[in-house]
Amino acid sequence: MDHDFYKTLGVDRSASAAEIKKAYRSQAMKYHPDRNPGNTEAEEFFRAASEAYEVLSDSNKRTIYDQYGAEGLRSSGFRGGAGNFEDIFSNFGDVFGDLFGFSGGRREQNGPVQGADLRYDLTIPFMDAIHGCEHEVEITKRDTCWTCEGTGVRPGHQPETCGMCHGSGQVTRSQGFFRVATPCPECRGQGQIIKDPCADCNGSGLVRKTKNVSLKIPAGVDTGARMRLRGEGEGGRRGGPTGDLYIVIHVEPHEFFERDGDRIFCTLPLTMTQAALGCTLDIPTVNGETTFNFPKGVQSGQTFTLAGKGAPSLRTRSVGDMVLEVQVATPAKLTKRQVELLEEFAEIEDAKESDSGFFSRLFKKSEQTQ
């Protein structure tokens, strides 16, 4: 499961669901074993395309794959492999059904069914992302019905085997080269018929439940970071395990700081006199104030790096730097005395300029070339 699923189907990473489905249909038609009898290479292409479609057609799996690759899918419980051909037809009946006029849908076996994974988008303040925090979120989900333990059957009763599919949950039809397995219309792919449904879950095996989940968010998280909470997803049915909950982090912007990885950027205004004469100021950082000495003659746009004053790295546990950009502020309103002093300063500057300034040197050079 280490190949590129997008390349396998021949689509871009930005491909829409419709484009992915169209590409898979094309691959399935080309490499189907009934059209390539005895061709093991075509069979492998068919399986690879089906595996790629299984991931990219599922928004949750695709998100995990785009973020973490094949390893992330393994960690989330996806083992890969499309199984046998009947499994492929069952899983992707909607694709083949569109081609040959049969209804589609994923077959549900009558054995244990694992609960679906859930996603929760959490927005946290900028400083909480830098320093880490504990957060509690309220999750509304479908959990395993405690009355019937996820079977969907009223206690004391048993489901009956479906007479149409004989418990398999699917019916198989032939169309040309293809054998198309579709969910049984009688039992809706369950393989069983519940004539005495549980009163609490109406036969679904799941009941809606609201739960508070405590999160410990590590220092250094940034927008797009994901946390996986095992067993906090949707409940399983018929004895199946509970799914997982994925927390997707979004960090609010800060009014003063900006972040790029583990580096923090900010702009600090200085007055004309502070920039010209130099000064010592208490500078805000993400970890509180620190004293910084500005040299004389600081220019607007000049940057200074404060080592170790940035954000912690989730991977290396090191701390980044803070980059401070100076913005020299020109005063808009002056007192009479300030105007007098600036005019005096300007006279001195004009005198210096007339002796050795840029325009003086420019005029002298012009005269020498004439």
N, C-alpha and C positions, 0 to 999 in steps of 0.2 A: 504493500500500500504506500510505496514511496514515490510513485510516479506522479506527474503533474496531471490532475484530473481535467484541467482546462485544455491542456494540449491533447489529452486522450480524446476529448470530444471535438477538438478543433475550434474552440471558441475563445474569445477574449475574457479576461477576468471581470470585465464590466458587463458581460453578457446578461441579458434579461432571462427570466424564467422561460419565456416563450422560445427564445433563441436556443437555450440549453435543451429544451424538450425537442425542438426541431432537429438539432444536431444528433441527439441520441436516436431518434427515429431513423435518421439516415444511416447511422452506424449499425443499428440493429438490422435494418433491411439488407445491408451489404454483407454483414458477417454472420448472419444467422446460420446455425449448424445445418438446418434443413436445406439451405441453399448451397452449403459447402460441405457435403458429406465426406467424412474422413479427413478433413482439413483441420488439423489440430491448431495451426496458427490462427485460422479464422475463429476457431472456438475461443482461443485465448483473447483475441481482440473483442469478441462479443462479451465475454465476462468482464474484461477491463472497462468497456464502455458502460456496462450495466452498473458496475461498482462506482464509476465516476458519476453517473446519473443519480444513483442512490444518495450520494453526498450533496451534489450541487442542486438537486431538486428540493432538498429539505433546507429551509431557511436557517434553522438552528445549526445544523451540521455544516452548512456552507459558511456561516459566520465563524464558527470555531476553526474550520479549515483555513479560511482566509487569514485569520489572526495567528494561529499557531501551527498550521500545516498538519501533515499526517500524524505527527506525534501528539498534537493536541486532540485529534479524534480518538487515538488510542487511549489517551488519559481519560477521555469522557465516556469511554465504554464501547466505542465503535470498533469492531474487530476487522471490518472489511471483508471482501469476498462476496460474490453475488450468489453463492450456493449453486444448486442444480437449476436446470432450465425451468422446471415447474415453479420453483421459488421465484425466478426472475419474472415469469409471466404473472404470478400472483402479486408480486410486489409492484409491478409496473403495468398492471392491467389497464390503467387509464391511457397509457401510451399506445399499447397494441390495440386496445378497444377503439380508439379513435381511427386507427388504420382499417379495421375490419368490421366496424359497426357494432361491437359488443360493448356493454357497459363495463366500466372500469372500477378501480378502487383497490385498496390494499386488503388482502385476506387477513382476518383475525383468527388464529388458531384457538382451539378450545382449551389450551394449556395455560400456564401462568403468563400474564401480560405485564411487562414492566411499565411503570408510570412514565409519563412524558417529562422531559426536562423543561424547566421554566426559566424565563429571563425577567430580571427586575432591573430597571435603570435607576440608579441612585445619584443624585446631585449633592455634592458636598462643598463647603467653603474652601477657598484657596489654602488657608492656613491649616485646615484639617488634613488636606492632602499632603502638605509638607511634613507635619509633625505626627500624622497618624491619629486615629480617634476610634472610639467605640460608638456604634450607631445601631439603633433598633428600627427595623422596618416591618411593616404590616403586610403580610402576604395573604391574598385570597386565592385559594386553589381548590381543586377537587382531590379529596383524600379518600383513602380506602374506607368503605362503609363498615363500621364496627359491628353492625347488626348481622350482616350476612358474610362478613370478612371478605368482601370483594367478589363474591360469587354472583351476586345479583338475584339469588334465589331466596325465597322466604325460608327462614329456619324450619327444619323438619321436612323439607321437600327437596326434590332432586330435579335437575334439568333433564329433558328427553333428547335422545340422539335424533338429529335431523334426518328425516326419511329421504329427502331429495339427494343430499350429498353424502349420506351415510357417515356423518361425523367429520368429514374432511374439511368442511367449510368452503369448498370450491367445486365448481363444475368446469369440465374441460370440453372445449369444442374445437373442431378442426376447420381451417379455412386455407385452402391451398397448401403452401409449404408449412404453414404455422399451426401449432396447437396453442390455443389461447385459454388460459385458466382465469376464470373470473369468480368473484365472490358468489356464493350460493344465494339466490334471491329469496329463498325460503327462510334461512336462518341468518341472512346478512353476514355470512362469513364466519359465524361463530361455531358452526358444527353442532350446536345444540339449540334447542328451543326451550325458553323459560315460560312455562304456563302458570307458575305461581311466583311472580316477582316479589322481591323484598319491598315492603311498604315504605322504608326509609329512603331508599335510593332509586325506587321505581324500576328496579332491575338492571341499572347501569353498573352497580358495584362501587360507585363513587358518590360521595356527598360533598357539597360545597362547604368549605371551612376557612375561617380567618385565623391566622396565627402570627404572633410576633416573633421575629427572628433577630437574634443579637449578632452583630457583625463586629469584628475587630479588624479595622482597616490599617494596614501597615504604613509607616512613614515613607513618603516618596512616591505614592501612587499618582498617576496622572490620568487625564481623560483617555478613555479606551481600555484602561486596565480592567481585568475580569477576575472575579473571585468565584470559585466553585464550592458550593456547600452540598456535600453528598447527602442524599436522602431527604432533602428539603424540597423536592419537586412534587409532581403530581403522584398520588398514591397508585400502587399497583392493583391489579385485579386478579382474581383466582389464584392468590398466593404469590403473585409476581412482586418483584422488588420496587421500592419507591424510586422515582426519578431524581435528578439533581436540580439544584437551583443555581443559576449563573447570575451574579451581580455585576452589572456593567457600570463602571464609575464615570461620572461626568464632573469636572471641576469648574466651579464658578470663577470668572475672571476677577482679578484684584485691581483696585483703583490705582495702585502705585507700582506693583511688581508685575513683571511678565516672566514667563518661564519657557525654556527650551531645553528639554531633557533635564539634566541636573544643574543647569546654569540659570541664574536669576538675573534679569535685566531691570534697570530702573533709570529714570532721568531725574536729575537733581538741579534745581535752579540756583544760580549764584548771582549776587549783585555785581555790578561793574567793579566796585571797589574790592569785593571779596576775590574776584577773579584776578584783578590786577595786583593786589598786594599779598595774595595768599591768605589762607585762614585755616582754623581748626574747627571742625563741626562734628556734632553727634549725628551720625548717619543711620537711618532706619534700615534694618535687615530683617530677614524672615525669622531670625532668632533674637530680635531685640536690637537696641541701639549699640553702635560701636563708634569710637572716635577715629576720625580720619583727618590727616594734615594735607591740605591742598597747597601745592607750591605757588610761587608767584607767576603771574602771566598765564593763567589757565585760559584756554580758548574754548569758545562754544563748540560743542560736538566732540571735545576731547574725552576719552574714556579712561577709566581706572579700574583695575581688577582687584577685588578683595578675595584672596584665596580662602577657601573653606567656608564661605558665607552663602553658599548656594543651597540647593536641595539635595537630600540624601538619595543615593541610587538604590533601587530595589535589587539590582543584580549584584553589585559589588560591595554594597554597604558603605561606599566612600561618599564624601560630600563634595559637591561641585563648588564652583566659584560664583561670585556676584560681580557683574559688570555694571559699573556706574558711569553714566554719560552726563556730562556737564552741559547745562544750557544757561548761557549768560543772559540775564534779563536786563533790557534797556528800560530805564525809568520813564514812565509816561507823564508823570506830574512832578514838577520841580519847584522848590521854594525859590524865592528871590536870591537868597544867599547861595543856594546850590547852582543857580544859573551863573552867578558871578564867578564862582570857583571854577565851573566848567569852561567859561569863557576865558578865564586866565590860563587854564590848562591848555585850551585850544591855541592861544597865542604862543605859548611855549612850544607846542607841537608844530605850529606853523613855522616858527623860527628854526627849529631843528630840521624840518622838512626842506626849507629853503637852502640849507647848507648841504645836507647829505641825503635828502629824501629821494623817493622814487622818481617823482616828476623832475627834480633837479638833475638827477643822473640821466634821465631820458632826454631832456633838452640839451644837455652838454654833449651827449653822444650824437644827437641830431646835428648840432653845430659842427662837430668834427668831421662829419661825413659830407658836409656841403663844400 
